[in-house]
Amino acid sequence: MKEISYIHSEAYAAGELKHGTISLIENNTLVIGILTQNELYEKTVSNMVECKARGAYLMGLASYGKYEVEDQCNFVTYVPTIDPHFAASLAVVPLQLLGYYISVARGLDVDKPRNLAKSVTVE
């Protein structure tokens, strides 16, 4: 999100949200919960509910079959249910597309990000 849309964003593990970060959430802050790990599903939903109570706009990224998350989230995107070892890799795809389409909507050139390190562009 930061690199091509220039919108500040942070990523936190579900258990880390309660350690001060939740105090930064205000009305209409977008919170994206990645709900692809069965072991962390309930904890992540619980944290998302706390964010919603503070006025956050919730987007869930869940595996097919986890339709009950629609009761908590404002918007849900689903990815196919696959082996848990690969779930995180699959979840990256819609997140990358989100960053891409936000950049395009803001009128930014996604093929020429500003301040790209020369080590990436020069051999």
C-alpha positions, -999 to +999 in steps of 0.1 A: +000+000+000+027+025+010+050+019-020+026+026-049-004+045-033+016+066-008-010+060+018+004+053+053-004+017+064+008-007+091+005-044+095+002-061+129-002-096+141-037-101+156-024-104+192-004-072+190-032-048+182-042-043+218-008-030+228-013+006+221-021+005+184-058+002+188-058+037+204-049+051+169-082+039+154-108+065+148-139+069+126-136+054+091-101+040+096-098+010+073-089-022+091-082-053+070-084-085+089-068-115+072-088-145+084-071-174+066-055-191+096-079-213+115-059-211+147-061-173+148-096-168+133-115-162+166-088-139+180-087-119+148-124-115+146-125-104+182-099-077+175-118-066+145-150-062+166-130-040+190-119-019+161-154-016+148-165-004+182-140+025+178-155+035+144-133+015+120-144+004+086-137-034+084-126-054+055-123-091+060-101-114+038-113-149+046-113-184+031-144-197+014-168-211+040-162-185+067-193-166+058-202-157+094-175-130+092-200-110+071-219-102+102-189-083+116-173-068+086-184-040+062-169-058+033-155-093+028-133-108+001-129-145-002-100-166-013-101-204-020-096-227+009-063-244+005-036-261+026-028-238+056+008-236+046-001-217+014-030-196+027-008-165+035+007-166+000-027-167-016-040-139+006-013-116-007-029-115-042-061-095-033-041-072-010-017-064-039-046-057-062-061-034-035-029-014-035-028-013-073-064-002-078-061+025-051-031+039-068-048+039-102-079+056-086-056+083-072-042+089-106-007+076-098+016+058-122+021+024-107+049+016-131+070+045-120+069+048-082+087+078-068+119+074-047+125+039-059+160+028-048+186+028-076+197-007-065+163-019-079+166+000-112+203+000-119+226-030-123 
